[in-house]
């Protein structure tokens, strides 16, 4: 089949209403008491306004925004909706908002340096650092937060609120209390929650509202009756203002008729609508199906020419119409009034609704507003036009990584329309594959497989089918499907270059598994070049992650760590939130763990936990969860370690990845063996399904580099005293690993060989195998490949180092021996049976424990070693040294290196 080159669609005009605050209502009552609380002494940096629709949350947010600006603060605004559950799209809005704030700062004379690359490692760090560069207090307003429900989005916002400094204030409006860790912030006086009861008008505020409006006369008794009848609900009070010129409403007010508040709102709205002239009534009802109104859109939808006049009239009379503050060209109805109008539209104009939606859709399509056009075509029942628009839009959404958005809209397209548009099916399959929507994807894969070879399709079915195969952990099928695709020549089509970059990455993945590392790196480099041509961070990040893991396999762990670090701190990743981010984070965590940078690995896991759990796939899921479970075990937290493995297993079952389930089960076996529970290990191993793995296989995946079924069996034989069987299995594995330069795998196999020889009583061969493992591990600093085999390896390392410590300094200066001495320090508590590593802090007042690693770093600080020298001596990165220095300073109660040296010497801390 031939991919058809589709003409590139022009970029849709930016609709910036999401990052623009609405204009404040001219009759709004200033909420003086609430504003005093918000801006009083010791004001919280996070303020949440929570209440149902019509409680004045947005009005109060606008007043707070005005107060912030009066105080010299810069402000940013985002109005949220259902589309913001696609985190990648939300981050795009965040980036626009930040750019707007920075532009405002420049206009006000601030001079941030946009060329300066912030030294950050996460999206939240990036956002906070960009705002702090402005050197001004900042307030960020997030309206309609109740639309956000995705785990990743809430996790990002939770992290953002928790990590923001006092100079950045957050104002959130939501109909429900958002799950953002607010209880902890409230207890710590960092957050203030203003609920519905506090948002309601007092009787005095009702009086001020009518005084400010000035167009309706009310008595004190009427004000009291309105306050009691509405229970201070701001939207109902506003409806009273609009309806009080009706004698019937005045009469019901004097008689004190009892109404439920919601019934009262509908009663008043009905009176307000009935008192408008016919053309205004028609305009109100027919435009209620528009989420946002402009004069051209209203004229097009209603086939009229008077939208300018009517919108002006509605704004002047305060009929629940609000103008957008930024562009001054768009309007919205208040949610309460909009709901009322839509409920009445179908009764008043049942035959007009489809036409209204169709004309609105056509206008949006011509303007390039694909999502709005798709929505209105779908509402009109014009599924063919909707599918055409979706196909054009999806050609951008998929390379941009907006898979959640594609998945959400795919449910609106009937199957018969998909059958006519294989190009659209290609894009939907891309999204469903990366979201692991197994049940939804199967019928679409059948459609793609049925496409004739000579068909001309806007999108390559072979690539989509191969991506689905990867997500299903079927590399053999993937390789077969893409074997004939030429990636050597770039296309003029962005989507085609995106597809070709994915093919190159897939071939690189395949070559990695086959141990053809040079070829893998060439394919992956080609994938990055094509990704750059397609402006596709999604496939670029996958290429980087696979390249880094290729380096890990080859023995270049430090180079891999650098590659991971640079990729995750690349500005492109700060607005990228997708499966590629999850895979990068998983690889980074696993590499940090292998380098024995446990604290940093755990910190990275906590930062990316939500996206890893939501978007991690088979291999990547295994390496991250396995590393974090082992860290918990190192910290003597077995329950937490087991919980991690159970979560990983559940995710693997959900993803339908049986190989990942087997690998997690073998990790359970390893834990039992190291705990000395051989019988339990055998029971678990006996339940693991046979995946057909052989000791002499050439095929090793990312997650199997140093832990797979064969290595699991070897370890079981070693601990069961079956040394000959263990060594018999090790030999072909070592031959293949050596032939394919799988250095990481060789290290693990040599360590297990050393254990097998030691248990069989052959100390000489044990030390020879250990020496081979050390010579391979030292250049890259592969600490955990040795230390993860437990107490017996620690004892073997101690026995191995003693002759070297008694030798000449020149011998000890070898890279392998320095690495060995570092390992002894790491494993010393285990090897000597010590778990108490407490050291008293400065002046005896801190009393907080120093870890063994912190003690080592502290002793080097006292000897005036630099961070670089400490990092080199301990085989860690500068980031790790800085991380530990921060903890050391906190425990000593100091702020600098010199203060730390003085504290140690004055307190005579035993290091």
C-alpha positions in Angstrom: 0.0 0.0 0.0 1.2 3.5 -0.8 0.9 6.3 1.8 -0.8 9.3 0.2 0.8 12.6 0.8 -1.9 14.9 2.2 -1.4 18.7 1.6 -0.3 20.2 4.9 -3.1 22.1 6.5 -2.4 25.6 7.6 -2.1 26.0 11.3 -5.3 26.9 13.0 -5.5 30.5 14.3 -4.8 30.5 18.0 -7.9 30.8 20.1 -6.6 32.4 23.2 -9.7 32.6 25.2 -8.5 29.8 27.5 -5.6 32.0 28.8 -7.6 35.2 29.0 -9.7 36.2 31.9 -13.4 37.2 31.2 -14.3 40.8 31.7 -15.6 41.6 35.2 -19.4 42.2 35.4 -20.2 45.9 35.8 -22.7 45.2 38.5 -20.4 42.9 40.5 -20.3 43.6 44.3 -16.9 43.8 45.8 -16.4 41.0 48.3 -14.6 43.1 50.8 -14.6 40.6 53.7 -13.4 37.7 51.6 -10.7 39.9 49.9 -9.4 41.0 53.3 -9.0 37.3 54.3 -7.3 36.5 51.0 -4.8 39.3 51.2 -4.5 39.8 54.9 -1.4 39.2 57.0 0.0 35.6 56.6 -2.2 35.1 53.5 -2.0 31.5 52.1 -0.2 31.1 48.8 -3.0 28.7 47.5 -6.6 29.9 47.6 -9.4 27.6 46.5 -12.9 28.8 45.8 -15.3 25.9 45.9 -19.0 26.0 45.3 -21.7 25.0 42.8 -22.4 27.0 39.6 -23.7 30.5 40.2 -21.9 31.1 43.5 -19.7 33.9 42.1 -16.4 32.0 42.0 -15.2 33.5 38.7 -16.3 37.0 39.8 -14.4 36.7 43.0 -11.4 35.4 41.1 -11.5 38.5 38.9 -11.6 40.7 41.9 -8.6 38.9 43.4 -6.8 39.3 40.1 -7.5 43.0 40.1 -6.2 43.2 43.7 -3.1 41.3 42.7 -2.4 43.7 39.9 -3.0 46.7 42.2 -0.3 45.2 44.5 2.2 45.1 41.6 1.8 41.4 40.9 2.0 39.8 37.4 -1.0 37.6 36.7 -1.8 34.6 34.4 -5.2 33.0 33.8 -6.4 29.6 32.4 -10.0 28.6 32.0 -10.1 24.8 32.0 -12.5 22.4 30.3 -12.7 18.7 29.5 -9.9 18.9 26.9 -7.4 19.7 29.6 -7.5 16.1 30.8 -5.0 15.7 27.9 -2.0 16.9 29.8 0.0 17.6 26.7 -2.6 20.1 25.5 -2.9 21.6 29.0 0.9 22.1 29.1 0.7 23.9 25.8 -1.8 26.4 27.4 0.5 26.7 30.3 3.4 27.6 28.0 1.2 30.2 26.3 0.2 31.7 29.7 3.8 31.9 30.8 4.8 33.6 27.5 1.9 36.1 28.2 3.1 36.8 31.7 6.7 37.3 30.5 5.4 39.7 27.7 3.5 41.7 30.4 6.7 41.8 32.5 8.7 43.2 29.6 6.1 45.9 29.0 6.3 46.8 32.6 10.1 47.2 32.5 11.2 43.8 33.8 14.1 42.2 32.0 14.1 38.5 32.1 16.8 36.7 30.2 15.0 34.3 27.8 18.4 33.0 26.5 19.4 31.7 29.9 18.7 28.0 30.2 17.3 27.2 33.6 19.1 24.5 35.6 16.0 22.4 36.1 15.0 18.7 36.0 11.2 18.7 35.8 8.2 20.4 34.3 7.3 22.0 37.6 10.9 23.3 38.0 10.8 24.7 34.5 7.5 26.5 35.1 8.5 27.8 38.5 11.9 28.9 37.2 10.4 30.7 34.2 8.1 32.6 36.5 10.8 33.4 39.1 13.1 34.8 36.4 10.7 37.8 36.2 11.8 38.8 39.7 8.2 39.9 40.5 5.4 38.4 42.6 3.1 36.4 40.4 -0.5 35.2 40.7 -1.9 32.3 38.6 -5.6 31.8 38.3 -7.1 28.4 37.2 -10.9 28.6 36.6 -13.3 25.7 36.3 -10.9 23.2 37.8 -13.7 20.7 38.3 -13.4 19.7 34.7 -10.0 18.1 35.4 -10.2 14.4 36.5 -7.2 12.6 34.9 -4.7 11.2 37.3 -1.7 12.7 35.4 -3.2 16.2 35.4 -4.1 16.1 39.0 -0.6 14.8 39.8 1.1 17.6 37.9 -1.0 20.2 39.6 -0.4 18.6 43.0 3.3 18.7 42.4 3.1 22.3 41.2 1.3 23.6 44.2 3.5 21.7 46.6 6.7 23.0 45.1 5.9 26.6 44.4 7.7 29.3 46.5 5.7 32.0 48.4 6.3 34.5 45.6 3.9 32.6 43.4 0.3 32.6 44.5 -2.4 30.2 43.1 -6.1 30.9 42.9 -8.3 27.9 41.9 -12.1 27.8 41.3 -13.9 24.5 41.3 -17.4 23.1 41.9 -15.8 20.3 43.9 -12.8 20.2 46.2 -10.0 19.2 43.9 -7.7 16.3 44.8 -4.6 18.3 45.0 -3.2 17.5 48.5 -5.1 20.4 50.0 -5.5 19.0 53.5 -1.7 19.0 54.0 -1.4 22.5 52.6 -4.3 23.8 54.8 -2.9 22.3 57.9 0.5 23.9 57.1 -1.3 27.3 56.6 -0.2 27.3 53.0 -3.7 26.9 51.5 -7.1 28.6 52.2 -10.4 26.9 51.2 -13.4 29.2 50.7 -16.5 27.0 50.5 -20.0 27.7 49.0 -21.4 28.9 52.4 -18.8 31.7 52.4 -19.3 32.6 48.8 -23.0 33.4 49.3 -24.0 37.0 49.6 -24.8 38.4 53.0 -27.9 40.5 53.3 -25.7 43.6 53.2 -24.0 42.5 50.0 -27.5 41.9 48.4 -28.3 45.5 49.3 -25.0 46.7 47.8 -25.7 44.7 44.7 -29.0 46.5 44.0 -27.6 49.8 45.0 -24.7 49.4 42.6 -27.0 48.3 39.7 -29.2 51.4 40.2 -31.8 50.3 37.6 -34.2 48.6 40.1 -35.7 50.0 43.2 -36.0 47.6 46.2 -37.2 48.1 49.7 -35.3 46.8 52.8 -38.1 44.2 53.2 -37.6 43.1 49.6 -33.9 42.8 50.1 -34.4 40.7 53.1 -36.9 38.5 51.3 -34.5 38.1 48.3 -31.7 37.2 50.6 -33.8 34.6 52.4 -35.3 33.2 49.2 -32.1 32.9 47.4 -30.0 31.9 50.4 -27.5 34.4 49.1 -26.9 32.5 45.9 -25.3 35.2 43.7 -26.8 33.9 40.4 -30.3 34.0 41.8 -29.8 37.5 43.1 -28.7 38.6 39.7 -31.8 37.0 38.2 -34.0 38.9 40.6 -32.4 42.1 39.4 -33.4 41.2 35.8 -36.9 40.0 36.7 -38.1 42.5 39.3 -39.8 44.7 36.6 -42.3 41.8 36.3 -45.4 42.4 38.4 -45.7 38.7 39.0 -42.3 38.4 40.4 -42.8 41.4 42.6 -46.1 39.9 43.8 -44.5 36.5 44.6 -41.8 38.4 46.5 -44.3 40.3 48.7 -46.3 37.1 49.3 -43.1 35.2 50.3 -43.9 32.2 48.2 -41.6 29.3 49.0 -39.3 28.0 46.3 -36.4 25.6 46.2 -33.4 27.7 45.2 -32.9 25.9 41.9 -36.7 26.1 41.1 -36.5 29.8 41.9 -33.6 30.3 39.5 -35.6 28.6 36.7 -38.7 30.7 37.6 -36.8 33.9 37.5 -34.9 33.0 34.3 -38.2 32.2 32.6 -39.5 35.7 33.6 -36.3 37.4 32.3 -36.6 35.6 29.0 -40.3 36.3 28.6 -39.8 40.0 29.0 -37.4 40.3 26.1 -38.5 41.3 22.6 -39.0 38.4 20.2 -35.7 38.9 18.2 -33.7 39.0 21.5 -35.5 35.8 22.8 -34.7 34.0 19.5 -31.0 35.2 19.7 -30.7 34.0 23.3 -32.2 30.6 22.7 -30.4 29.9 19.4 -26.9 31.0 20.5 -27.1 29.0 23.7 -25.7 26.0 21.8 -22.5 28.0 21.3 -19.8 27.6 24.0 -18.3 30.9 22.9 -19.8 33.6 20.8 -18.4 36.1 18.3 -20.3 38.4 16.0 -19.3 36.6 12.8 -20.1 33.2 14.3 -23.5 34.3 15.6 -24.4 35.9 12.2 -23.3 32.7 10.4 -25.2 30.3 12.7 -28.4 32.4 12.9 -28.1 33.6 9.2 -28.5 37.2 10.5 -26.7 40.5 10.4 -27.6 42.0 13.8 -25.4 40.0 16.2 -23.3 43.1 17.0 -26.4 45.0 18.1 -27.9 42.2 20.1 -24.7 41.2 21.9 -24.1 44.9 22.7 -27.6 45.1 24.2 -27.2 42.0 26.2 -23.9 43.2 27.6 -25.3 46.6 28.5 -28.4 45.1 30.3 -26.3 42.5 32.1 -28.2 39.6 30.7 -25.6 37.0 31.9 -23.3 37.8 29.0 -19.6 38.3 29.7 -17.0 39.7 27.3 -13.6 38.1 27.0 -11.0 40.5 28.5 -8.2 39.7 26.1 -9.6 39.9 22.6 -12.8 41.9 23.5 -14.5 40.1 20.6 -15.9 37.0 22.2 -18.7 36.5 24.7 -20.0 33.7 26.9 -23.2 33.1 28.9 -23.1 32.4 32.5 -23.3 28.6 33.2 -26.7 28.9 35.0 -28.4 31.0 32.3 -26.8 28.9 29.5 -28.2 25.7 31.0 -31.7 27.3 31.2 -31.6 28.5 27.6 -30.4 25.1 26.2 -33.2 23.4 28.1 -35.7 25.6 26.4 -34.1 25.6 22.9 -35.3 22.2 21.9 -38.9 23.1 22.9 -38.9 26.5 21.2 -37.0 25.6 17.9 -36.8 21.8 17.6 -36.5 21.9 13.8 -33.7 24.5 13.9 -31.1 22.8 16.1 -29.4 20.7 13.4 -29.1 23.7 11.1 -27.7 25.9 13.8 -25.0 23.3 14.6 -24.3 22.7 10.9 -23.7 26.4 10.1 -21.6 26.9 13.3 -19.5 23.9 12.2 -19.0 25.2 8.7 -17.9 28.6 10.1 -15.4 27.0 12.5 -14.0 24.7 9.8 -13.4 27.7 7.5 -11.6 29.4 10.4 -9.5 26.3 11.1 -11.0 25.6 14.5 -11.1 21.9 14.1 -12.3 20.8 17.5 -15.2 23.2 17.5 -16.1 22.2 13.9 -16.0 18.5 14.9 -18.2 19.1 17.9 -20.9 21.0 15.9 -20.9 18.6 13.0 -21.3 15.7 15.4 -24.2 17.5 17.1 -25.8 18.1 13.7 -25.5 14.4 12.8 -23.2 15.2 9.9 -20.8 12.4 10.7 -19.2 12.5 7.3 -18.1 16.1 7.6 -17.2 15.4 11.2 -14.9 12.6 10.2 -13.3 14.7 7.4 -12.5 17.4 10.0 -11.2 14.8 12.5 -8.9 13.3 9.9 -7.3 16.7 9.2 -7.0 17.5 12.9 -5.6 14.1 13.8 -2.8 14.6 11.4 -1.5 17.2 13.8 -2.7 15.7 17.1 -0.8 12.4 16.8 2.7 13.9 16.1 2.1 16.3 18.9 1.4 13.4 21.3 -2.3 14.3 22.0 -3.3 10.7 22.1 -6.0 11.2 24.8 -7.7 13.8 22.6 -7.7 11.5 19.6 -9.1 8.7 21.8 -11.9 10.9 23.2 -13.1 12.1 19.8 -12.8 8.7 18.1 -15.9 7.6 20.0 -18.0 10.1 18.1 -17.3 8.7 14.6 -19.5 5.8 13.4 -17.8 2.7 12.1 -19.2 3.2 8.6 -17.4 6.5 8.4 -14.2 5.0 9.6 -14.4 2.3 6.9 -14.4 5.0 4.3 -11.4 6.7 5.8 -8.5 4.4 6.4 -6.2 7.4 6.9 -8.3 8.4 9.9 -8.2 4.8 11.2 -4.4 5.0 11.0 -4.3 8.0 13.3 -6.8 6.5 15.8 -4.9 3.2 15.9 -1.7 5.2 16.8 -3.5 6.7 19.8 -5.2 3.6 21.0 -2.0 1.6 20.7 -0.1 4.0 22.9 -2.9 4.2 25.4 -3.2 0.4 25.5 -6.9 0.4 24.6 -6.9 -3.2 23.5 -10.6 -3.8 23.2 -11.2 -0.7 21.1 -8.2 -1.2 18.8 -9.0 -4.7 17.5 -11.8 -3.8 15.1 -9.7 -1.0 13.7 -6.7 -3.2 13.2 -8.9 -5.6 11.2 -9.8 -2.6 8.9 -6.2 -1.7 8.4 -5.2 -5.3 7.6 -7.9 -5.5 5.0 -6.6 -2.5 3.0 -5.2 -3.6 -0.4 -1.5 -3.3 -1.0 -1.9 -0.8 -3.8 -4.4 1.5 -1.9 -3.4 5.2 -1.5 -3.9 6.2 2.1 -3.2 9.4 4.0 -1.1 7.6 6.6 0.7 4.3 6.4 -1.3 1.3 7.8 1.9 -0.7 8.1 3.4 1.7 10.6 0.2 1.9 12.7 0.0 -1.9 12.7 3.7 -2.1 13.8 3.1 0.3 16.6 0.2 -1.7 17.9 2.5 -4.8 17.7 5.1 -3.0 19.8 2.5 -2.0 22.4 1.4 -5.7 22.5 5.0 -6.7 23.1 5.2 -8.5 19.7 8.6 -7.5 18.2 8.6 -10.3 15.7 5.4 -9.1 14.0 6.6 -5.5 14.3 9.8 -6.2 12.4 8.0 -8.2 9.7 5.5 -5.4 9.1 8.0 -2.6 8.7 10.7 -4.5 6.8 9.9 -3.0 3.4 9.5 0.7 4.5 12.2 3.0 3.2 13.3 5.6 5.8 16.3 7.0 4.0 14.5 9.8 2.3 12.5 12.4 4.3 9.1 13.5 3.1 7.6 16.9 2.6 4.7 15.8 4.8 5.0 16.3 8.6 2.9 13.2 9.4 4.9 11.0 7.0 8.2 12.1 8.6 6.7 11.4 12.0 5.8 7.9 10.7 9.3 7.3 9.3 10.8 8.4 12.6 8.7 5.8 14.4 9.8 3.2 12.0 13.5 4.1 12.5 13.0 3.9 16.3 11.2 0.5 16.0 14.1 -0.8 13.9 16.5 0.5 16.6 14.5 -1.3 19.3 14.7 -4.5 17.3 18.4 -4.2 16.7 18.9 -3.5 20.5 17.1 -6.7 21.3 19.3 -8.6 18.8 22.4 -7.1 20.4 23.3 -5.2 17.2 24.1 -2.1 19.1 25.9 -0.1 16.4 23.1 -0.6 14.0 20.6 0.2 16.7 22.3 3.6 17.4 22.3 4.4 13.7 18.6 3.7 13.4 17.8 5.7 16.5 19.9 8.6 15.3 17.9 8.5 12.0 14.7 8.5 14.0 15.8 11.7 15.9 16.6 13.4 12.6 13.2 12.6 11.2 11.6 13.6 14.5 13.2 17.0 14.2 11.9 17.3 10.7 8.4 16.5 11.9 8.8 18.7 15.0 7.7 15.6 17.0 9.0 15.5 20.6 7.0 12.3 21.0 9.2 10.2 18.8 12.4 12.2 19.6 12.0 11.3 23.3 11.5 7.6 22.4 14.7 7.6 20.4 16.7 9.2 23.2 15.4 6.7 25.7 16.3 3.8 23.6 19.7 5.2 22.8 20.5 5.7 26.5 19.4 2.1 27.3 21.6 0.8 24.5 24.5 2.5 26.2 23.5 0.9 29.5 23.6 -2.5 27.9 27.0 -1.8 26.3 28.7 -0.8 29.6 28.5 3.0 29.1 26.3 3.7 32.2 27.7 7.2 32.9 27.2 8.3 29.2 23.6 7.0 29.5 23.0 9.0 32.7 24.2 12.1 30.9 21.9 11.4 27.9 18.9 10.8 30.1 19.6 13.9 32.2 20.0 16.2 29.2 16.9 14.8 27.5 14.6 15.3 30.5 15.9 18.8 31.1 15.5 19.7 27.4 12.9 22.5 27.2 10.9 20.4 24.7 10.1 18.0 27.5 8.6 20.6 29.8 5.4 20.7 27.8 5.5 17.0 26.8 3.4 14.6 28.8 3.0 11.3 27.1 4.1 7.7 26.8 7.5 8.9 25.6 8.0 10.9 28.8 7.1 7.9 30.8 9.6 5.8 29.0 12.4 8.3 29.4 11.6 8.6 33.1 11.6 4.8 33.6 15.0 4.5 31.9 16.4 7.3 33.9 15.3 5.8 37.2 16.7 2.3 36.2 20.0 3.8 35.2 20.3 5.9 38.4 19.5 2.8 40.4 22.2 0.8 38.6 24.7 3.6 39.5 23.6 3.2 43.1 22.2 6.7 43.2 19.2 5.5 45.2 18.0 8.8 46.7 18.0 10.5 43.3 16.2 7.5 41.7 13.5 7.6 44.3 13.1 11.4 43.9 12.7 11.0 40.2 10.1 8.2 40.7 8.1 10.4 43.0 8.2 13.2 40.4 7.0 11.0 37.5 5.0 8.4 39.4 1.6 9.4 37.9 2.7 9.3 34.3 4.7 6.1 34.8 1.6 4.3 36.2 -0.7 5.8 33.5 1.5 5.5 30.4 4.5 3.2 31.1 4.7 0.1 28.8 6.0 -3.4 29.4 9.8 -3.1 29.4 9.9 0.4 30.8 7.4 -0.4 33.5 9.4 -3.4 34.6 12.7 -1.6 34.9 11.3 1.3 36.9 9.1 -0.6 39.3 11.8 -3.3 39.8 14.4 -0.5 40.7 12.0 1.2 43.1 11.0 -2.0 44.8 14.7 -2.8 45.4 15.3 0.7 46.8 12.6 0.0 49.4 14.2 -3.3 50.2 17.6 -1.5 50.7 15.8 0.9 53.1 14.4 -2.1 55.1 10.8 -1.3 53.8 9.7 -4.8 52.6 6.0 -4.0 52.7 6.6 -1.0 50.4 8.7 -3.1 48.1 6.1 -5.8 47.8 3.4 -3.1 47.1 5.5 -1.8 44.2 5.7 -5.3 42.7 2.0 -5.9 43.2 1.2 -2.6 41.4 3.6 -3.4 38.6 2.0 -6.8 38.2 -1.5 -5.3 38.1 -0.4 -2.8 35.4 1.2 -5.6 33.4 -2.0 -7.7 33.6 -4.1 -4.7 32.6 -1.7 -4.0 29.7 -1.9 -7.7 28.6 1.9 -8.1 28.8 2.5 -11.7 30.0 6.3 -11.3 29.6 6.3 -8.4 32.0 4.2 -10.5 34.5 6.8 -13.2 34.3 9.7 -10.8 35.0 7.9 -9.3 38.0 7.4 -12.9 39.3 11.1 -13.6 38.9 11.8 -10.5 41.0 9.6 -12.0 43.7 11.7 -15.2 43.5 14.9 -13.1 43.9 13.6 -11.4 47.0 12.7 -14.7 48.6 16.1 -16.2 47.8 18.0 -13.2 49.3 15.8 -13.5 52.4 16.8 -17.2 52.7 13.4 -18.6 51.9 14.3 -21.1 49.3 11.1 -23.1 49.6 8.9 -20.1 49.0 11.1 -19.1 46.0 10.7 -22.5 44.5 6.9 -22.3 44.9 6.7 -18.9 43.1 9.1 -20.1 40.4 7.0 -23.2 39.8 4.0 -21.0 39.1 5.7 -18.9 36.4 4.5 -19.7 32.9 7.2 -20.9 30.6 7.9 -18.2 28.0 10.2 -20.4 25.9 13.4 -18.5 26.8 16.7 -20.3 26.1 20.1 -19.8 27.6 21.8 -19.4 24.2 19.2 -16.9 22.8 20.4 -13.9 20.8 17.2 -12.0 21.7 17.3 -9.9 24.9 14.9 -7.1 25.6 15.5 -3.9 27.6 14.0 -5.3 30.8 15.9 -8.6 30.4 19.4 -7.1 30.2 20.4 -8.3 33.6 17.2 -10.0 34.8 15.3 -12.5 32.8 13.9 -16.0 33.1 17.2 -17.7 32.4 19.1 -15.6 35.0 16.2 -16.2 37.4 16.7 -19.9 37.0 20.5 -19.6 37.4 20.0 -17.7 40.6 17.6 -20.3 41.9 20.1 -23.1 41.1 22.9 -21.2 42.9 20.9 -20.8 46.1 19.5 -24.3 46.0 23.1 -25.6 45.9 22.8 -26.9 42.4 26.1 -25.3 41.3 26.8 -27.5 38.3 23.5 -26.8 36.7 23.9 -23.1 37.4 27.4 -23.0 35.8 26.1 -25.1 32.9 23.5 -22.5 32.1 25.8 -19.6 32.7 28.4 -20.6 30.0 26.2 -20.3 26.9 24.7 -17.1 28.3 28.2 -15.6 28.8 29.3 -16.6 25.3 26.3 -14.9 23.7 26.6 -11.8 25.9 30.3 -11.5 25.1 29.7 -12.0 21.4 27.0 -9.3 21.4 29.0 -7.0 23.8 26.2 -7.1 26.3 28.5 -5.7 29.1 25.7 -5.2 31.7 24.5 -8.8 31.2 28.1 -10.1 31.4 28.6 -8.4 34.8 25.5 -10.1 36.2 26.5 -13.5 34.9 30.0 -13.3 36.2 28.7 -12.3 39.7 26.4 -15.3 39.7 29.3 -17.5 38.4 31.4 -16.2 41.4 28.6 -17.1 43.8 28.2 -20.6 42.3 32.0 -21.3 42.5 32.1 -19.9 46.1 29.2 -22.1 47.2 30.9 -25.1 45.6 34.0 -24.4 47.6 36.2 -23.2 44.7 37.4 -19.9 46.1 40.0 -19.3 43.4 37.4 -19.5 40.6 35.0 -17.4 42.6 37.5 -14.6 42.8 38.5 -15.0 39.2 34.8 -14.5 38.2 34.4 -11.7 40.6 37.5 -10.0 39.2 36.0 -10.3 35.7 32.8 -8.7 36.9 34.6 -5.8 38.6 36.8 -5.1 35.5 33.6 -4.8 33.4 31.6 -2.9 36.0 34.2 -0.3 37.1 34.4 1.9 34.0 30.7 2.6 34.0 30.1 2.3 37.8 27.7 -0.6 37.7 27.3 -1.0 41.4 23.9 -2.6 41.8 24.7 -5.5 39.4 27.1 -6.7 42.1 25.4 -5.5 45.3 21.9 -6.8 44.4 23.1 -10.4 45.0 23.0 -9.8 48.7 25.1 -10.7 51.8 27.2 -13.4 50.2 28.5 -11.1 47.5 29.2 -8.5 50.1 31.3 -11.0 52.0 33.0 -12.1 48.8 33.8 -8.4 48.0 35.4 -8.0 51.4 37.6 -11.0 50.9 38.5 -9.8 47.5 39.6 -6.3 48.7 41.8 -7.3 51.6 44.9 -8.2 49.6 44.6 -5.0 47.7 44.4 -2.9 50.8 47.7 -4.4 51.9 49.4 -3.9 48.5 51.2 -0.8 47.3 49.3 2.4 46.6 49.9 1.9 42.8 47.9 -1.3 42.9 45.0 0.3 44.8 45.0 3.2 42.3 43.6 1.1 39.5 40.1 1.9 38.4 38.8 -1.6 39.2 40.2 -1.5 42.8 39.0 2.0 43.5 35.6 0.9 42.3 35.8 -2.2 44.6 36.7 -0.1 47.6 33.7 2.1 46.9 31.5 -1.0 46.8 32.8 -2.1 50.1 31.8 1.2 51.7 28.3 0.8 50.2 27.9 -2.8 51.3 29.7 -2.4 54.7 26.5 -2.3 56.9 25.2 -5.4 55.3 28.5 -7.2 55.3 29.2 -6.5 58.9 25.6 -6.9 60.1 25.3 -3.2 61.1 22.2 -1.2 60.6 22.7 1.6 63.1 24.6 4.4 61.3 23.6 7.3 63.5 25.8 10.3 64.0 24.9 13.3 66.1 24.5 16.6 64.4 25.9 20.0 65.2 25.9 21.0 68.8 24.0 17.9 69.8 20.8 19.7 69.1 20.1 18.2 65.7 20.4 14.6 66.7 19.3 13.4 63.2 21.0 10.4 61.7 23.6 10.6 59.0 23.6 7.8 56.5 26.9 6.1 55.7 27.1 7.9 52.4 26.5 11.3 54.1 29.3 10.5 56.5 31.7 9.8 53.6 30.7 13.0 51.9 31.0 15.0 55.2 34.5 13.6 55.8 35.5 14.7 52.3 34.1 18.2 52.9 36.2 18.5 56.0 39.2 17.7 53.9 38.2 20.5 51.5 37.4 18.3 48.6 35.3 19.9 45.8 32.0 18.5 44.6 33.7 17.2 41.5 36.4 15.4 43.5 33.8 13.9 45.8 31.7 12.7 42.8 34.8 11.1 41.3 35.9 9.5 44.5 32.4 8.0 45.2 31.6 7.1 41.5 28.4 9.3 41.6 27.3 12.4 39.7 27.6 16.0 40.9 23.8 16.1 41.2 24.0 13.3 43.7 26.6 15.1 45.7 24.5 18.3 45.7 21.5 16.3 46.8 23.3 14.8 49.8 24.9 18.2 50.7 21.5 19.7 51.0 20.5 17.0 53.5 23.8 17.3 55.4 23.4 21.0 55.8 19.9 20.6 57.0 20.9 18.0 59.6 23.8 20.2 60.8 21.7 23.3 60.8 24.1 25.2 58.5 23.9 27.0 55.1 27.3 26.7 53.7 30.3 24.4 53.3 32.5 26.4 55.6 29.8 26.4 58.3 29.6 22.6 57.9 33.3 22.2 58.4 33.2 24.4 61.4 30.2 22.5 62.8 32.0 19.1 62.4 35.2 20.3 64.1 33.5 22.1 67.0 31.1 19.2 67.7 33.9 16.6 67.2 31.5 14.4 65.2 32.9 10.9 64.7 33.2 10.3 61.0 
